[in-house]
Amino acid sequence: MASTLVTPLQIAPRLDYSMLRRFSFAFGLLFVFISPACPDPLALGVGAFTPWLILRLVGTPTMPAVIAYYLLSQWLQVFARAFLALVDGEPMAQSINGPWVVNAYWYMLASTVALALACKVALGGIQPPSEENWSAHLYWRPVDVFLVYLGSNLITQMAGLTFGGVLYQFFDAIARVKVVAVFLLFTSVMSVGRGWPFLFGVLAIEIISGMTGLFGDFRGVFVFLGTAALAAQIRWTARTTGYAFVAAFALIALALFWTAVKFDYREVATGAGGESQAFQTSMSDRVGYMLGRMAGAADIDWGAASKTLLERLAYVDITGLVINVDLASAEQQSTRQWRDAVSHVFQPRFLFPEKQALSDTEVFIRLTKADLLENMRGGTSISVGYMAENYVDFGFPGMLGGVFATGLIVALVIRFFFSFDVPWMVRQGTALAFVYAICASGLEVSIPKILGTAVTFVVAYGLALKFAFPVGQRWLENRARQAADREATRRRIKSLFRSGGGPL
């Protein structure tokens, strides 16, 4: 008697918060197994499991994809300090800032959970989009979205070169529209599987422009790509795993290369020994210099570059330095950081032209009592970061309330963007532009910059979502409809010829 085997249909899993949570659990288990070999086993094990806890808190079906980047990027800079202890073979308590670094690590690790709680409170109840609203980007032609990207590049250049003074922050926010365009292109291509040359073209453009800038902002395009993949909930297959590995390898390799050459490159690019942020060399000269350094990549000390990159990523020692300052000083728990930030943001420069600019470097010196080298002051800035500022104002555990308030402000701005009746992916892309504006520098961002960016983005993108994006959406839809009509006409003509109804 013949028998029939019924095999269930195998459907590839999708990249979503549930998959991220499973991956983070496996990540945590891995480091728990190796933690006994670490000088700080508890710090390494608990830190490795923190992403799983964070994703358990925020992993709702409608949670904006950018929240994963927001929270995990903050966590990574904290966890990197425990990993650095593993690499050095030296406990954090025996580092130059002693036990204060250990305190800073635990305070900041707890702060990442406070940020997750804030996101859960403000964004956990977002209503799911309608089918039409969610799928709007699936009908746009990749070539048209690529044209939008090119147009957004023009807007970015105009905003950066033309506008300044009292409206600088507003137009700096408008310049971030390029992030939205890149995100929409990536989600469209990965969702429909068409237009891959445009995706790789944007990757190349953004990497080259980032590597030939002053601050190496090539990382951004990888963030946009990963966030778009999560927002589109792409199917995760063996091929996807391969692509993810290649992307991760490329990001790490570029980051190490940039770390090794950035100081020499900046001297060549500015011609001012780092005392200016204005280019003195042409784009072709900068590209040529980078290509020459790549050709001589074998001469780079990759081990030293790796150590430097890890030390730069770990932003805990600076908070430890702040804690190490005289805790009895009047600076602590005086709420000065928040008062200065609020008064600065809500005194717009066009109404208060005499308002003094806030200097991150001056705040750094005041809170750490450090004497920075002159070459650190010229052309660059250093900040203690918003977590350390909250510690100075409230101590511990009071700083957790300040960090929660900071995260709540960020989450409420995102919630504001999701209240507009525009395609779901446009909301996701706008949220990404906002979060990347405050996360590109990681934990180094200060409270005034977070508040200032939040206010300018609410105004700038509130207007854009209300008036500009609907116009762009209609243009994309009309272009797609016209292309569909042309394709239908072409098929009818072809069918007519095949049936013998064409001209003699």
C-alpha atoms as one frame of an Amber mdcrd trajectory, in Angstrom:
protein
   0.000   0.000   0.000   1.465   3.251  -1.092   1.882   5.886   1.541   2.161
   9.629   1.101   4.447  11.704   3.228   3.072  15.141   3.947   5.825  17.671
   4.567   4.770  20.962   6.126   5.528  24.050   4.105   8.803  25.567   5.279
   8.550  29.315   5.538  11.709  31.309   6.183  11.561  33.303   9.422  11.388
  37.056   9.213  13.687  39.625  10.764  11.645  41.170  13.558  11.903  41.922
  17.262  11.192  38.295  18.085  14.186  37.140  16.036  16.375  39.843  17.576
  15.344  38.672  21.017  16.293  35.073  20.241  19.636  36.170  18.844  20.315
  38.333  21.916  19.554  35.369  24.184  22.109  33.240  22.331  24.576  36.138
  22.542  24.074  36.328  26.291  24.580  32.579  26.733  27.824  32.709  24.762
  29.323  35.351  27.020  28.075  33.654  30.175  30.103  30.610  29.133  33.262
  32.657  28.588  32.748  35.074  31.488  34.758  32.958  34.004  37.849  33.804
  31.923  37.128  37.537  32.236  38.596  39.740  34.977  35.043  41.041  35.593
  32.861  37.938  35.050  29.665  39.373  36.569  29.913  42.605  34.592  30.487
  40.696  31.360  27.688  38.155  31.932  25.039  40.650  33.063  26.034  43.112
  30.355  25.739  40.430  27.672  22.195  39.551  28.767  21.013  43.176  28.949
  20.026  43.318  25.222  17.670  40.383  25.785  16.021  42.262  28.673  15.790
  45.445  26.619  14.204  43.655  23.664  11.779  41.862  25.991  10.597  45.274
  27.157  10.197  46.951  23.773   9.515  44.024  21.428   5.909  44.822  20.521
   4.613  44.270  16.954   4.306  47.989  16.190   7.443  49.198  17.947   9.371
  51.441  15.500  12.377  49.637  14.073  14.714  52.485  14.986  14.199  51.799
  18.692  16.330  48.657  18.317  19.184  50.789  16.979  18.619  53.494  19.604
  18.773  51.173  22.597  21.350  48.673  21.359  23.772  51.388  20.247  23.657
  52.910  23.735  24.126  49.487  25.334  27.036  48.583  23.048  29.158  51.496
  24.201  28.645  50.473  27.825  29.227  46.756  27.263  32.376  47.487  25.263
  34.061  48.484  28.542  33.610  44.994  30.032  34.839  43.480  26.761  37.856
  45.792  26.866  38.664  44.418  30.325  38.593  40.928  28.813  40.981  42.015
  26.048  43.322  43.796  28.478  43.156  41.043  31.066  42.779  43.784  33.664
  39.750  44.374  35.945  37.985  47.690  35.452  38.705  48.588  39.077  42.450
  48.518  38.344  42.211  50.945  35.422  43.433  54.522  35.664  40.129  55.733
  37.150  39.888  52.815  39.549  36.657  51.692  41.185  34.772  54.683  39.790
  34.801  52.992  36.369  33.047  49.959  37.877  30.379  52.232  39.356  30.009
  54.031  36.045  29.589  50.716  34.192  26.733  49.533  36.402  25.065  52.956
  36.515  25.143  53.247  32.724  24.039  49.655  32.172  21.009  50.297  34.397
  20.398  53.516  32.450  19.997  51.582  29.193  17.165  49.627  30.840  15.635
  52.937  31.970  15.696  54.094  28.341  13.915  50.877  27.299  11.227  51.449
  29.930  10.675  54.971  28.606  10.266  53.644  25.048   7.860  50.973  26.299
   5.705  53.579  28.074   5.541  56.017  25.153   5.566  53.681  22.142   4.128
  50.377  23.352   0.583  51.283  22.345   1.069  52.472  18.757  -1.864  51.378
  16.630  -1.026  49.050  13.727  -1.237  50.586  10.260  -3.877  49.710   7.735
  -2.879  47.300   4.968  -2.895  50.130   2.443  -0.794  52.367   4.680   1.785
  49.670   5.411   2.138  48.488   1.816   2.298  51.901   0.112   6.069  51.641
  -0.432   5.670  48.324  -2.268   4.135  50.084  -5.288   6.834  52.725  -5.696
   9.398  52.163  -8.417  12.972  51.928  -7.094  14.180  54.262  -9.836  11.750
  56.953  -8.647  12.797  56.542  -5.010  16.414  56.819  -6.186  15.512  60.134
  -7.835  14.067  61.252  -4.499  17.388  60.305  -2.897  19.315  62.412  -5.428
  16.960  65.319  -4.768  17.410  64.927  -1.019  21.185  65.113  -1.533  20.687
  68.461  -3.220  18.539  69.663  -0.303  21.213  68.495   2.128  23.926  70.404
   0.276  21.819  73.565   0.105  20.906  73.366   3.783  24.533  72.881   4.743
  25.998  75.612   2.543  23.311  78.264   2.243  21.650  78.537   5.609  23.248
  79.396   8.907  23.008  81.793  11.806  19.879  81.681  13.932  18.157  79.122
  11.659  21.093  76.744  11.420  19.565  74.043  13.648  16.269  74.111  11.733
  17.920  73.636   8.353  20.345  71.097   9.788  17.270  69.044  10.700  15.852
  69.520   7.189  19.177  68.285   5.783  18.477  64.912   7.434  15.776  64.269
   4.840  18.441  62.277   2.988  18.216  59.660   5.737  14.496  59.266   5.044
  15.137  58.887   1.309  17.859  56.253   1.830  15.617  54.347   4.222  12.678
  54.365   1.770  14.892  53.140  -1.068  16.299  50.312   1.053  12.879  49.168
   2.300  11.401  49.310  -1.215  14.211  47.286  -2.804  14.413  44.678  -0.041
  10.616  44.261   0.047   9.982  43.786  -3.676  13.365  42.309  -4.668  13.857
  44.779  -7.531  16.236  47.694  -7.939  19.313  46.162  -6.328  21.692  48.275
  -8.480  20.173  51.412  -6.922  20.663  50.004  -3.418  24.306  49.131  -4.028
  24.810  52.474  -5.763  23.583  54.345  -2.681  25.795  52.186  -0.470  28.823
  53.106  -2.573  27.961  56.821  -2.678  27.429  57.049   1.074  30.565  55.076
   1.946  32.755  57.171  -0.362  31.286  60.474   0.862  31.657  59.326   4.467
  35.249  58.160   4.064  36.211  61.455   2.429  34.504  63.635   5.019  36.053
  64.826   8.261  34.174  62.594  10.672  33.998  59.253   8.880  30.214  59.084
   8.748  30.257  55.987   6.532  28.702  54.085   9.449  25.350  55.725   8.897
  24.457  53.876   5.715  24.956  50.525   7.476  22.626  51.691  10.255  20.030
  52.711   7.672  20.350  49.381   5.892  19.913  47.320   9.062  16.999  49.416
  10.313  15.305  49.185   6.920  15.689  45.392   6.925  14.031  45.236  10.363
  11.243  47.625   9.357  10.549  45.653   6.156  10.708  42.378   8.139  12.690
  40.691   5.388  12.787  36.908   5.179  15.883  35.517   6.857  17.481  32.849
   4.704  20.954  31.390   4.305  21.612  33.988   1.622  20.493  36.760   3.978
  22.914  35.429   6.589  25.713  35.657   4.049  24.807  39.240   3.136  24.654
  40.193   6.823  28.097  38.692   7.406  29.576  40.587   4.443  27.979  43.862
   5.624  29.267  43.371   9.180  32.753  42.533   7.912  32.771  45.601   5.640
  31.637  47.876   8.481  34.299  46.593  10.882  37.041  46.732   8.236  36.151
  50.304   7.279  35.945  51.345  10.929  39.404  49.909  11.631  40.859  51.530
   8.514  39.343  54.913   9.421  40.665  54.630  12.985  44.165  54.001  11.649
  44.281  56.864   9.122  41.859  59.558  10.336  44.378  61.848  12.047  46.772
  61.916   9.100  43.860  62.232   6.675  42.407  65.234   8.516  45.726  67.037
   8.386  45.889  66.460   4.638  42.219  67.383   4.102  42.255  70.612   6.120
  45.879  71.580   5.664  45.684  73.105   9.126  47.014  70.453  11.451  43.532
  69.788  12.840  42.911  73.453  13.761  40.088  73.847  11.246  37.111  71.883
   9.962  37.191  73.491   6.502  38.488  71.484   3.565  41.581  72.851   1.848
  41.922  70.013  -0.670  39.654  68.892  -3.493  37.447  65.822  -3.413  39.640
  64.075  -5.979  42.735  64.695  -3.847  41.017  63.286  -0.760  39.833  60.212
  -2.657  43.325  59.749  -4.059  44.847  59.937  -0.594  42.415  57.344   0.767
  43.025  55.015  -2.180  46.749  55.308  -1.604  46.341  54.391   2.053  44.144
  51.442   1.091  46.796  50.248  -1.334  49.244  50.269   1.553  46.842  48.587
   3.971  49.411  45.899   4.731  51.496  48.536   6.516  48.685  49.385   8.957
  48.978  48.037  12.488  45.545  46.418  12.585  46.019  45.201  16.147  46.660
  48.719  17.420  43.739  50.027  15.359  41.446  47.398  16.889  42.491  48.366
  20.409  42.048  52.070  19.680  38.610  51.510  18.158  37.473  49.474  21.155
  38.767  52.115  23.571  36.972  54.830  21.593  33.754  52.818  21.543  33.759
  52.208  25.298  32.422  55.481  26.731  32.417  54.467  30.409  35.757  55.802
  31.649  34.680  59.403  31.111  31.645  58.882  33.335  34.002  57.266  35.848
  36.149  60.383  35.638  33.089  62.515  36.434  32.204  60.329  39.417  35.784
  60.601  40.643  35.472  64.376  40.988  34.838  65.740  44.465  31.312  64.472
  45.201  30.831  67.122  47.845  31.162  69.954  45.371  28.240  72.249  44.707
  28.152  70.961  41.138  26.615  67.633  42.174  22.838  67.305  42.424  22.281
  70.994  41.625  20.305  70.199  38.418  22.510  72.750  36.654  22.883  70.582
  33.542  19.134  70.295  33.005  18.536  73.969  33.878  21.193  75.101  31.423
  19.823  72.789  28.735  16.193  73.903  29.122  17.048  77.610  29.291  19.329
  77.287  26.266  16.794  75.440  24.116  13.803  77.629  24.975  15.637  80.878
  24.356  15.778  80.831  20.551  18.674  82.784  19.154  16.489  84.910  16.858
  14.803  86.288  20.016  17.919  86.238  22.193  20.791  87.125  19.835  23.180
  87.659  22.766  22.680  84.107  24.052  25.991  82.414  24.801  26.759  79.189
  22.962  27.112  76.059  25.084  30.484  74.366  24.713  30.678  70.609  25.329
  34.414  70.940  25.913  33.936  73.608  28.600  31.335  71.413  30.318  33.779
  68.498  30.114  36.505  70.525  31.813  34.104  71.809  34.474  32.738  68.363
  35.368  35.975  66.386  35.183  38.430  69.090  36.262  40.591  67.823  33.404
  43.138  69.960  31.593  42.721  69.077  27.942  45.557  69.437  25.485  45.333
  72.401  23.169  45.145  70.164  20.105  41.970  68.616  21.553  40.387  72.041
  21.840  41.209  73.147  18.342  38.674  72.041  15.759  37.235  69.238  17.891
  34.865  68.852  20.823  34.562  66.401  23.681  31.572  65.808  25.929  30.916
  63.838  29.104  27.577  62.689  27.626  24.014  62.856  28.872  24.299  59.927
  31.299  27.200  61.571  33.158  25.337  64.890  33.139  22.326  63.202  34.726
  24.614  61.682  37.351  26.016  65.122  38.202  22.499  66.511  38.621  20.875
  63.648  40.519  23.508  61.144  41.668  22.611  57.472  41.728  19.916  56.113
  41.598  18.390  59.524  40.882  20.135  59.640  37.514  17.886  56.799  36.341
  14.941  59.200  36.559  16.835  61.784  34.523  17.805  59.214  31.903  14.194
  57.951  31.824  13.027  61.533  31.182  15.603  61.856  28.383  14.394  58.633
  26.773  10.781  59.695  27.215  11.427  62.920  25.313  13.004  60.953  22.445
  10.151  58.429  22.418   7.436  61.121  22.508   8.952  62.847  19.488   8.841
  59.519  17.641   5.246  59.026  18.800   4.457  62.464  17.357   5.809  61.395
  13.954   3.706  58.228  14.043   0.534  60.265  14.575   0.586  61.525  10.962
  -1.469  59.875   8.242   1.438  59.129   5.918   2.768  55.741   4.784   4.111
  53.579   7.582   7.614  53.507   6.126   7.706  57.301   5.881   6.981  57.454
   9.619   9.692  54.867  10.255  12.187  56.771   8.125  11.422  60.090   9.833
  11.950  58.472  13.227  15.271  57.068  11.973  16.423  60.518  10.813  15.650
  61.957  14.244  17.270  59.189  16.263  20.377  59.108  14.096  20.763  62.864
  14.598  21.142  62.276  18.345  22.825  58.849  18.218  25.478  59.272  15.553
  27.954  60.307  18.255  26.638  57.697  20.714  26.738  58.324  24.455  28.768
  61.468  23.868  25.657  63.513  23.026  24.731  66.061  25.682  21.337  66.926
  27.186  21.139  70.338  25.411  21.774  68.688  22.027  19.084  66.073  22.655
  16.531  68.718  23.666  17.507  71.082  20.861  17.319  68.353  18.228  13.951
  67.198  19.570  12.445  70.687  19.283  13.808  71.416  15.808  12.749  68.013
  14.463   9.214  68.412  15.817   8.877  71.756  14.023  10.708  70.863  10.810
   9.285  67.390  10.242   5.874  68.245  11.621   5.601  70.701   8.736   7.177
  68.254   6.288   4.860  65.366   7.183   1.842  67.647   6.975   2.585  69.399
   3.696   5.640  68.077   1.807   5.543  64.289   2.119   1.945  63.941   0.798
   3.054  65.768  -2.359   6.021  63.428  -2.751   3.792  60.409  -2.150   1.385
  61.467  -4.893   4.330  61.941  -7.273   5.653  58.444  -6.511   2.199  56.901
  -6.913   1.532  58.733 -10.186   4.885  57.638 -11.581   4.166  54.031 -10.606
   0.667  54.218 -12.114   1.962  55.666 -15.387   4.617  52.961 -15.597   1.983
  50.280 -14.946  -0.257  51.743 -17.660   2.615  51.777 -20.137   3.461  48.178
 -19.304  -0.190  47.123 -19.723  -0.358  48.892 -23.086   2.873  47.236 -24.215
   1.509  43.805 -23.297  -1.749  44.420 -25.149   0.125  45.484 -28.297   2.390
  42.459 -28.037  -0.622  40.189 -27.615  -2.287  41.816 -30.623   0.721  41.111
 -32.828   0.881  37.510 -31.688  -2.766  36.996 -32.537  -2.278  38.325 -36.092
  -4.115  41.554 -35.510  -1.139  43.778 -36.153  -0.370  45.779 -39.288   0.384
  43.953 -42.525
